[in-house]
Amino acid sequence: MSYNTFGHLFRVTTWGESHGPALGATVDGCPPGIALEAGMIQQWLDKRKPGQSRHTTQRREPDEVEILSGVYEGRTTGTPIQLMIRNVDQRSKDYGNILDTFRPGHADITYFQKYGLRDPRGGGRSSARETAARVAAGGVARAALAALVPGVAITGYMVQMGPHRIDRARFDLAEVARNDFWVPDAQAAADWAKALDAIRKDGNSVGAMIEVVAQGVPAGIGAPIYAKLDTDLAAAMMSINAVKGVEIGAGMDAAALTGVENADEIEMGETGPRYRSNKAGGILGGISTGQDVVVRFAVKPTSSIHTPRASVLRDGTPTEVVTKGRHDPCVGIRAVPVAEAMMACVILDHLLMQRAQTGALGPVGIVGAQP
Protein backbone atom coordinates (compact mmCIF):
# COMPACT_ATOMS: atom_id res chain seq x y z
CA MET A 1 0.00 0.00 0.00
CA SER A 2 2.53 2.58 -1.09
CA TYR A 3 -0.05 4.72 -2.95
CA ASN A 4 1.70 5.27 -6.26
CA THR A 5 -1.58 5.02 -8.21
CA PHE A 6 -4.30 7.60 -8.88
CA GLY A 7 -7.60 7.54 -10.79
CA HIS A 8 -10.80 5.50 -10.68
CA LEU A 9 -11.29 3.99 -14.16
CA PHE A 10 -8.36 5.68 -15.91
CA ARG A 11 -5.64 4.59 -13.50
CA VAL A 12 -2.04 5.78 -13.54
CA THR A 13 0.79 4.20 -11.56
CA THR A 14 4.13 6.03 -11.67
CA TRP A 15 7.46 4.42 -10.81
CA GLY A 16 11.16 5.27 -10.68
CA GLU A 17 13.51 7.72 -8.99
CA SER A 18 15.40 10.86 -9.93
CA HIS A 19 18.77 9.11 -10.34
CA GLY A 20 17.65 5.58 -11.20
CA PRO A 21 18.15 4.14 -14.68
CA ALA A 22 14.62 5.10 -15.75
CA LEU A 23 11.20 6.21 -14.59
CA GLY A 24 7.76 5.88 -16.08
CA ALA A 25 4.08 5.15 -15.78
CA THR A 26 1.70 2.25 -16.19
CA VAL A 27 -1.62 3.46 -17.59
CA ASP A 28 -4.57 1.11 -17.13
CA GLY A 29 -8.14 1.72 -18.25
CA CYS A 30 -7.47 3.60 -21.47
CA PRO A 31 -10.25 2.72 -23.95
CA PRO A 32 -9.21 0.55 -26.90
CA GLY A 33 -8.90 1.89 -30.43
CA ILE A 34 -7.42 5.27 -29.50
CA ALA A 35 -4.77 6.46 -31.95
CA LEU A 36 -1.51 6.64 -30.03
CA GLU A 37 2.19 6.76 -30.86
CA ALA A 38 5.24 8.00 -29.00
CA GLY A 39 5.30 11.35 -30.80
CA MET A 40 1.83 12.21 -29.50
CA ILE A 41 3.15 11.89 -25.95
CA GLN A 42 6.58 13.38 -26.67
CA GLN A 43 5.16 16.79 -27.59
CA TRP A 44 3.98 17.27 -24.00
CA LEU A 45 7.20 15.94 -22.46
CA ASP A 46 9.16 18.41 -24.57
CA LYS A 47 7.29 21.24 -22.82
CA ARG A 48 8.36 19.97 -19.40
CA LYS A 49 11.93 18.78 -19.94
CA PRO A 50 14.73 20.59 -18.09
CA GLY A 51 17.51 22.75 -19.45
CA GLN A 52 15.44 24.70 -22.00
CA SER A 53 16.25 28.15 -20.59
CA ARG A 54 18.48 29.80 -18.01
CA HIS A 55 15.46 29.98 -15.71
CA THR A 56 15.26 26.21 -15.12
CA THR A 57 17.60 23.48 -13.92
CA GLN A 58 20.46 22.82 -16.34
CA ARG A 59 20.16 19.04 -16.01
CA ARG A 60 20.05 17.79 -19.61
CA GLU A 61 17.46 15.10 -20.10
CA PRO A 62 15.96 14.33 -23.53
CA ASP A 63 12.93 12.77 -21.79
CA GLU A 64 12.29 10.46 -24.72
CA VAL A 65 9.30 8.24 -24.02
CA GLU A 66 9.13 4.59 -25.03
CA ILE A 67 5.81 2.73 -25.27
CA LEU A 68 6.46 -0.84 -24.13
CA SER A 69 2.94 -2.28 -24.17
CA GLY A 70 -0.74 -1.61 -24.72
CA VAL A 71 -0.45 -0.29 -28.29
CA TYR A 72 -0.65 -2.29 -31.52
CA GLU A 73 -0.30 -0.78 -35.00
CA GLY A 74 -0.76 2.72 -33.64
CA ARG A 75 -3.88 2.10 -31.55
CA THR A 76 -4.49 1.30 -27.92
CA THR A 77 -5.56 -2.26 -27.22
CA GLY A 78 -7.38 -1.70 -23.93
CA THR A 79 -4.59 -3.42 -21.98
CA PRO A 80 -2.09 -1.66 -19.68
CA ILE A 81 0.11 0.89 -21.43
CA GLN A 82 3.66 0.86 -20.09
CA LEU A 83 5.62 4.08 -20.61
CA MET A 84 9.34 4.43 -19.89
CA ILE A 85 11.66 7.45 -19.83
CA ARG A 86 15.37 6.78 -19.35
CA ASN A 87 17.50 9.01 -17.11
CA VAL A 88 20.72 9.93 -18.91
CA ASP A 89 22.15 12.98 -17.08
CA GLN A 90 22.31 11.99 -13.41
CA ARG A 91 25.10 13.51 -11.32
CA SER A 92 24.75 11.57 -8.10
CA LYS A 93 28.12 12.83 -6.81
CA ASP A 94 26.46 16.21 -6.26
CA TYR A 95 24.56 14.61 -3.36
CA GLY A 96 27.40 12.73 -1.66
CA ASN A 97 27.72 15.39 1.02
CA ILE A 98 24.10 15.03 2.19
CA LEU A 99 24.09 11.26 2.73
CA ASP A 100 23.59 11.79 6.47
CA THR A 101 22.14 15.30 6.32
CA PHE A 102 18.51 16.40 6.13
CA ARG A 103 17.94 19.33 3.76
CA PRO A 104 15.51 21.92 5.16
CA GLY A 105 12.31 22.17 3.13
CA HIS A 106 12.86 18.76 1.51
CA ALA A 107 11.22 15.40 2.22
CA ASP A 108 14.57 13.92 3.34
CA ILE A 109 13.66 13.93 7.01
CA THR A 110 10.07 12.68 6.64
CA TYR A 111 11.07 9.87 4.26
CA PHE A 112 13.68 8.78 6.80
CA GLN A 113 11.18 9.02 9.66
CA LYS A 114 8.72 6.87 7.69
CA TYR A 115 10.97 4.25 6.08
CA GLY A 116 14.14 4.32 8.16
CA LEU A 117 16.21 5.02 5.04
CA ARG A 118 16.14 7.25 1.97
CA ASP A 119 17.67 7.71 -1.45
CA PRO A 120 19.69 10.94 -1.19
CA ARG A 121 20.41 11.18 -4.93
CA GLY A 122 18.27 14.09 -6.06
CA GLY A 123 15.60 13.22 -3.54
CA GLY A 124 14.88 9.80 -5.05
CA ARG A 125 11.16 9.23 -5.32
CA SER A 126 10.32 12.64 -3.82
CA SER A 127 12.06 14.47 -6.67
CA ALA A 128 10.07 16.56 -9.14
CA ARG A 129 11.71 14.32 -11.74
CA GLU A 130 8.80 11.94 -11.05
CA THR A 131 6.46 14.38 -12.77
CA ALA A 132 7.87 13.42 -16.18
CA ALA A 133 5.95 10.16 -15.81
CA ARG A 134 2.74 12.10 -15.08
CA VAL A 135 3.20 14.20 -18.20
CA ALA A 136 3.64 11.03 -20.26
CA ALA A 137 0.43 9.58 -18.79
CA GLY A 138 -1.27 12.89 -19.46
CA GLY A 139 -0.30 12.52 -23.11
CA VAL A 140 -2.26 9.28 -23.23
CA ALA A 141 -5.22 10.99 -21.56
CA ARG A 142 -5.11 13.84 -24.08
CA ALA A 143 -5.14 11.37 -26.97
CA ALA A 144 -8.22 9.66 -25.50
CA LEU A 145 -9.95 12.99 -24.86
CA ALA A 146 -9.30 14.07 -28.46
CA ALA A 147 -11.02 10.91 -29.68
CA LEU A 148 -13.95 10.88 -27.22
CA VAL A 149 -14.65 14.59 -26.69
CA PRO A 150 -12.78 16.56 -29.38
CA GLY A 151 -13.90 19.93 -28.01
CA VAL A 152 -11.93 19.66 -24.77
CA ALA A 153 -8.89 21.97 -24.61
CA ILE A 154 -6.57 22.17 -21.59
CA THR A 155 -4.23 25.11 -21.07
CA GLY A 156 -2.00 25.99 -18.13
CA TYR A 157 0.02 29.13 -17.41
CA MET A 158 1.71 31.02 -14.59
CA VAL A 159 -0.22 33.88 -13.03
CA GLN A 160 2.22 34.79 -10.26
CA MET A 161 5.93 34.47 -9.47
CA GLY A 162 6.83 35.45 -5.94
CA PRO A 163 5.09 38.80 -5.29
CA HIS A 164 4.76 39.52 -9.02
CA ARG A 165 1.31 38.93 -10.58
CA ILE A 166 0.11 39.13 -14.17
CA ASP A 167 -2.08 42.02 -15.25
CA ARG A 168 -5.39 40.41 -16.29
CA ALA A 169 -6.05 43.45 -18.49
CA ARG A 170 -3.07 42.34 -20.62
CA PHE A 171 -4.10 38.67 -20.66
CA ASP A 172 -3.16 37.11 -24.01
CA LEU A 173 -3.20 33.33 -24.24
CA ALA A 174 -1.06 33.46 -27.38
CA GLU A 175 1.81 34.83 -25.27
CA VAL A 176 2.06 31.61 -23.23
CA ALA A 177 4.08 29.83 -25.91
CA ARG A 178 6.29 32.86 -26.60
CA ASN A 179 8.17 33.14 -23.30
CA ASP A 180 10.07 31.02 -20.80
CA PHE A 181 7.49 31.44 -18.03
CA TRP A 182 4.31 30.16 -19.72
CA VAL A 183 2.77 33.49 -18.79
CA PRO A 184 -0.09 35.14 -20.76
CA ASP A 185 1.32 38.64 -20.27
CA ALA A 186 4.30 39.77 -22.37
CA GLN A 187 5.27 42.60 -20.03
CA ALA A 188 5.16 40.29 -17.00
CA ALA A 189 7.43 37.80 -18.78
CA ALA A 190 10.07 40.49 -19.36
CA ASP A 191 9.84 41.77 -15.79
CA TRP A 192 9.93 38.28 -14.28
CA ALA A 193 13.05 37.36 -16.23
CA LYS A 194 14.97 40.21 -14.59
CA ALA A 195 13.59 39.39 -11.15
CA LEU A 196 14.43 35.68 -11.43
CA ASP A 197 17.95 36.40 -12.66
CA ALA A 198 18.57 38.38 -9.49
CA ILE A 199 17.12 35.63 -7.29
CA ARG A 200 19.21 32.94 -9.00
CA LYS A 201 22.44 34.95 -8.71
CA ASP A 202 21.68 35.44 -5.01
CA GLY A 203 21.57 31.66 -4.50
CA ASN A 204 17.88 31.81 -3.66
CA SER A 205 14.56 30.63 -5.14
CA VAL A 206 10.96 31.80 -5.40
CA GLY A 207 7.44 30.34 -5.45
CA ALA A 208 4.70 30.63 -8.05
CA MET A 209 0.99 30.35 -8.77
CA ILE A 210 -0.24 28.24 -11.70
CA GLU A 211 -3.68 28.37 -13.32
CA VAL A 212 -4.97 25.58 -15.53
CA VAL A 213 -8.22 25.75 -17.49
CA ALA A 214 -10.18 22.97 -19.21
CA GLN A 215 -12.54 24.27 -21.89
CA GLY A 216 -15.26 22.23 -23.56
CA VAL A 217 -15.83 19.90 -20.60
CA PRO A 218 -19.40 18.56 -20.87
CA ALA A 219 -21.85 19.30 -18.07
CA GLY A 220 -22.70 16.42 -15.77
CA ILE A 221 -19.36 14.74 -15.04
CA GLY A 222 -18.31 14.24 -11.45
CA ALA A 223 -19.96 12.61 -8.45
CA PRO A 224 -21.95 14.06 -5.54
CA ILE A 225 -19.82 13.25 -2.50
CA TYR A 226 -16.58 11.26 -2.36
CA ALA A 227 -15.51 11.49 -6.00
CA LYS A 228 -16.43 15.08 -6.70
CA LEU A 229 -14.75 16.48 -9.78
CA ASP A 230 -13.24 19.28 -7.71
CA THR A 231 -12.19 16.84 -4.98
CA ASP A 232 -10.24 14.74 -7.46
CA LEU A 233 -8.80 17.79 -9.20
CA ALA A 234 -7.65 19.23 -5.88
CA ALA A 235 -6.08 15.91 -4.88
CA ALA A 236 -4.38 15.58 -8.28
CA MET A 237 -2.87 19.07 -8.14
CA MET A 238 -1.96 18.76 -4.47
CA SER A 239 -0.03 15.57 -5.26
CA ILE A 240 2.37 17.50 -7.52
CA ASN A 241 5.74 18.09 -5.85
CA ALA A 242 6.02 21.41 -3.95
CA VAL A 243 2.32 22.31 -4.21
CA LYS A 244 1.03 23.79 -0.95
CA GLY A 245 -2.44 25.08 -1.83
CA VAL A 246 -5.19 24.49 -4.42
CA GLU A 247 -8.32 26.46 -5.28
CA ILE A 248 -11.22 26.09 -7.70
CA GLY A 249 -12.86 29.08 -9.40
CA ALA A 250 -13.00 32.05 -7.03
CA GLY A 251 -11.26 29.83 -4.48
CA MET A 252 -10.03 31.59 -1.36
CA ASP A 253 -11.40 34.90 -2.61
CA ALA A 254 -14.92 33.47 -2.20
CA ALA A 255 -14.54 34.04 1.55
CA ALA A 256 -14.72 37.80 0.92
CA LEU A 257 -17.79 37.66 -1.35
CA THR A 258 -21.48 37.96 -0.56
CA GLY A 259 -24.00 35.43 -1.77
CA VAL A 260 -25.20 37.91 -4.38
CA GLU A 261 -21.67 38.27 -5.75
CA ASN A 262 -20.77 34.59 -5.61
CA ALA A 263 -23.86 32.89 -7.12
CA ASP A 264 -23.42 32.43 -10.88
CA GLU A 265 -26.78 33.43 -12.40
CA ILE A 266 -28.30 31.01 -14.92
CA GLU A 267 -30.23 31.60 -18.13
CA MET A 268 -31.27 29.41 -21.03
CA GLY A 269 -29.23 29.61 -24.21
CA GLU A 270 -29.79 27.99 -27.60
CA THR A 271 -28.11 24.72 -26.58
CA GLY A 272 -28.94 24.65 -22.88
CA PRO A 273 -28.23 26.51 -19.63
CA ARG A 274 -25.55 29.17 -19.59
CA TYR A 275 -24.07 31.23 -16.78
CA ARG A 276 -23.42 34.94 -16.41
CA SER A 277 -20.22 34.40 -14.41
CA ASN A 278 -17.98 31.55 -13.28
CA LYS A 279 -17.15 31.98 -9.61
CA ALA A 280 -17.75 28.22 -9.22
CA GLY A 281 -14.89 27.39 -11.57
CA GLY A 282 -17.14 25.20 -13.72
CA ILE A 283 -18.16 22.85 -10.90
CA LEU A 284 -21.26 22.81 -8.66
CA GLY A 285 -21.85 20.10 -6.07
CA GLY A 286 -18.87 18.19 -7.41
CA ILE A 287 -20.38 18.03 -10.93
CA SER A 288 -19.32 20.01 -14.00
CA THR A 289 -21.58 22.81 -15.25
CA GLY A 290 -20.32 22.94 -18.83
CA GLN A 291 -18.35 26.12 -18.16
CA ASP A 292 -14.57 26.33 -18.14
CA VAL A 293 -13.09 24.28 -15.30
CA VAL A 294 -10.62 26.59 -13.56
CA VAL A 295 -8.01 25.41 -11.05
CA ARG A 296 -5.12 27.31 -9.44
CA PHE A 297 -2.37 26.11 -7.15
CA ALA A 298 0.56 27.57 -5.24
CA VAL A 299 4.05 26.10 -5.60
CA LYS A 300 6.53 26.75 -2.80
CA PRO A 301 10.06 28.05 -3.50
CA THR A 302 12.57 25.38 -4.45
CA SER A 303 14.23 24.16 -1.25
CA SER A 304 17.50 23.34 -3.05
CA ILE A 305 19.30 26.67 -2.65
CA HIS A 306 22.91 27.81 -2.31
CA THR A 307 22.18 29.84 0.80
CA PRO A 308 23.25 28.04 4.02
CA ARG A 309 20.33 26.75 6.14
CA ALA A 310 20.43 25.20 9.61
CA SER A 311 19.63 21.49 9.94
CA VAL A 312 20.74 18.29 11.71
CA LEU A 313 22.54 15.07 10.81
CA ARG A 314 20.96 11.65 11.28
CA ASP A 315 22.53 11.43 14.75
CA GLY A 316 21.06 14.81 15.72
CA THR A 317 24.27 16.83 15.38
CA PRO A 318 23.58 20.44 14.30
CA THR A 319 24.89 21.40 10.87
CA GLU A 320 24.50 23.85 8.00
CA VAL A 321 23.32 22.77 4.56
CA VAL A 322 24.17 24.27 1.17
CA THR A 323 22.54 22.23 -1.59
CA LYS A 324 24.81 21.63 -4.55
CA GLY A 325 23.75 20.45 -7.99
CA ARG A 326 21.44 21.83 -10.68
CA HIS A 327 18.08 23.13 -9.53
CA ASP A 328 15.16 25.30 -10.64
CA PRO A 329 15.19 28.82 -9.13
CA CYS A 330 11.41 28.72 -9.71
CA VAL A 331 10.08 25.19 -10.01
CA GLY A 332 6.66 26.61 -10.86
CA ILE A 333 7.79 27.18 -14.44
CA ARG A 334 8.02 23.47 -15.21
CA ALA A 335 4.90 22.74 -13.16
CA VAL A 336 2.69 24.13 -15.94
CA PRO A 337 2.78 21.05 -18.25
CA VAL A 338 2.42 18.84 -15.17
CA ALA A 339 -0.76 20.68 -14.20
CA GLU A 340 -2.14 20.22 -17.71
CA ALA A 341 -1.37 16.50 -17.55
CA MET A 342 -3.11 16.03 -14.21
CA MET A 343 -6.15 17.96 -15.45
CA ALA A 344 -6.31 15.73 -18.54
CA CYS A 345 -6.11 12.54 -16.48
CA VAL A 346 -8.86 13.61 -14.07
CA ILE A 347 -11.21 14.91 -16.78
CA LEU A 348 -10.85 11.69 -18.78
CA ASP A 349 -11.32 9.57 -15.67
CA HIS A 350 -14.60 11.33 -14.87
CA LEU A 351 -15.82 11.17 -18.46
CA LEU A 352 -15.30 7.41 -18.39
CA MET A 353 -17.15 7.15 -15.05
CA GLN A 354 -20.02 9.21 -16.48
CA ARG A 355 -20.23 6.92 -19.50
CA ALA A 356 -20.16 3.84 -17.26
CA GLN A 357 -22.97 5.12 -15.04
CA THR A 358 -25.28 6.87 -17.51
CA GLY A 359 -24.12 5.71 -20.94
CA ALA A 360 -23.49 9.32 -21.97
CA LEU A 361 -20.43 11.55 -22.26
CA GLY A 362 -22.49 14.74 -22.06
CA PRO A 363 -25.31 16.20 -19.98
CA VAL A 364 -28.57 14.29 -19.59
CA GLY A 365 -32.04 15.30 -18.43
CA ILE A 366 -32.00 19.04 -19.24
CA VAL A 367 -34.38 20.43 -21.85
CA GLY A 368 -32.48 22.10 -24.66
CA ALA A 369 -29.13 20.54 -23.75
CA GLN A 370 -26.99 18.72 -26.25
CA PRO A 371 -27.08 14.88 -25.81
MOQUIRA-V564041 format. One record per residue. N is the residue number from 1. RES is the residue in three letters. PSI is psi in whole degrees, 0 to 359 (none if undefined). Layout:
n->[N N]
res->[RES RES]
psi->[PSI PSI]
//
This chain:
n->[1 2 3 4 5 6 7 8 9 10 11 12 13 14 15 16 17 18 19 20 21 22 23 24 25 26 27 28 29 30 31 32 33 34 35 36 37 38 39 40 41 42 43 44 45 46 47 48 49 50 51 52 53 54 55 56 57 58 59 60 61 62 63 64 65 66 67 68 69 70 71 72 73 74 75 76 77 78 79 80 81 82 83 84 85 86 87 88 89 90 91 92 93 94 95 96 97 98 99 100 101 102 103 104 105 106 107 108 109 110 111 112 113 114 115 116 117 118 119 120 121 122 123 124 125 126 127 128 129 130 131 132 133 134 135 136 137 138 139 140 141 142 143 144 145 146 147 148 149 150 151 152 153 154 155 156 157 158 159 160 161 162 163 164 165 166 167 168 169 170 171 172 173 174 175 176 177 178 179 180 181 182 183 184 185 186 187 188 189 190 191 192 193 194 195 196 197 198 199 200 201 202 203 204 205 206 207 208 209 210 211 212 213 214 215 216 217 218 219 220 221 222 223 224 225 226 227 228 229 230 231 232 233 234 235 236 237 238 239 240 241 242 243 244 245 246 247 248 249 250 251 252 253 254 255 256 257 258 259 260 261 262 263 264 265 266 267 268 269 270 271 272 273 274 275 276 277 278 279 280 281 282 283 284 285 286 287 288 289 290 291 292 293 294 295 296 297 298 299 300 301 302 303 304 305 306 307 308 309 310 311 312 313 314 315 316 317 318 319 320 321 322 323 324 325 326 327 328 329 330 331 332 333 334 335 336 337 338 339 340 341 342 343 344 345 346 347 348 349 350 351 352 353 354 355 356 357 358 359 360 361 362 363 364 365 366 367 368 369 370 371]
res->[MET SER TYR ASN THR PHE GLY HIS LEU PHE ARG VAL THR THR TRP GLY GLU SER HIS GLY PRO ALA LEU GLY ALA THR VAL ASP GLY CYS PRO PRO GLY ILE ALA LEU GLU ALA GLY MET ILE GLN GLN TRP LEU ASP LYS ARG LYS PRO GLY GLN SER ARG HIS THR THR GLN ARG ARG GLU PRO ASP GLU VAL GLU ILE LEU SER GLY VAL TYR GLU GLY ARG THR THR GLY THR PRO ILE GLN LEU MET ILE ARG ASN VAL ASP GLN ARG SER LYS ASP TYR GLY ASN ILE LEU ASP THR PHE ARG PRO GLY HIS ALA ASP ILE THR TYR PHE GLN LYS TYR GLY LEU ARG ASP PRO ARG GLY GLY GLY ARG SER SER ALA ARG GLU THR ALA ALA ARG VAL ALA ALA GLY GLY VAL ALA ARG ALA ALA LEU ALA ALA LEU VAL PRO GLY VAL ALA ILE THR GLY TYR MET VAL GLN MET GLY PRO HIS ARG ILE ASP ARG ALA ARG PHE ASP LEU ALA GLU VAL ALA ARG ASN ASP PHE TRP VAL PRO ASP ALA GLN ALA ALA ALA ASP TRP ALA LYS ALA LEU ASP ALA ILE ARG LYS ASP GLY ASN SER VAL GLY ALA MET ILE GLU VAL VAL ALA GLN GLY VAL PRO ALA GLY ILE GLY ALA PRO ILE TYR ALA LYS LEU ASP THR ASP LEU ALA ALA ALA MET MET SER ILE ASN ALA VAL LYS GLY VAL GLU ILE GLY ALA GLY MET ASP ALA ALA ALA LEU THR GLY VAL GLU ASN ALA ASP GLU ILE GLU MET GLY GLU THR GLY PRO ARG TYR ARG SER ASN LYS ALA GLY GLY ILE LEU GLY GLY ILE SER THR GLY GLN ASP VAL VAL VAL ARG PHE ALA VAL LYS PRO THR SER SER ILE HIS THR PRO ARG ALA SER VAL LEU ARG ASP GLY THR PRO THR GLU VAL VAL THR LYS GLY ARG HIS ASP PRO CYS VAL GLY ILE ARG ALA VAL PRO VAL ALA GLU ALA MET MET ALA CYS VAL ILE LEU ASP HIS LEU LEU MET GLN ARG ALA GLN THR GLY ALA LEU GLY PRO VAL GLY ILE VAL GLY ALA GLN PRO]
psi->[63 359 57 13 140 159 158 295 320 101 132 126 120 154 161 165 167 319 18 178 333 167 170 195 146 119 119 140 3 131 150 159 6 129 125 131 166 321 330 333 322 326 328 324 326 332 329 336 149 169 18 348 170 350 1 171 143 11 131 102 123 337 47 123 141 132 115 340 169 2 132 125 43 9 146 147 352 354 169 136 117 123 135 139 119 140 129 350 44 143 75 336 336 343 7 331 355 19 321 16 140 121 126 137 349 171 7 308 322 324 318 320 329 311 341 2 170 161 108 349 97 14 356 236 335 356 149 350 331 334 344 322 324 319 322 315 323 328 322 316 319 322 318 319 319 327 321 318 81 338 353 129 131 125 130 156 160 139 351 141 114 229 357 122 156 160 110 338 338 12 123 105 333 337 339 318 359 358 169 352 0 47 133 41 106 320 320 318 317 318 319 325 317 317 319 327 317 320 317 316 336 2 27 185 174 153 184 164 130 140 136 134 133 115 151 14 124 150 149 355 149 180 154 322 283 355 44 147 318 330 313 325 317 318 319 314 322 335 348 139 135 0 131 357 143 143 153 131 232 334 228 333 342 335 336 359 159 168 324 319 327 328 121 110 148 142 163 130 189 330 8 190 146 161 147 350 179 53 333 352 29 12 128 128 27 3 139 146 347 349 176 135 120 122 139 150 153 133 128 163 144 130 344 96 162 1 128 136 144 140 196 158 174 330 5 357 131 148 174 143 129 116 120 180 190 121 159 125 338 96 345 333 311 359 344 306 335 318 317 319 316 322 315 316 317 316 314 316 315 328 318 323 322 317 321 324 320 346 4 154 356 187 149 151 14 125 130 351 153 138 none]
//
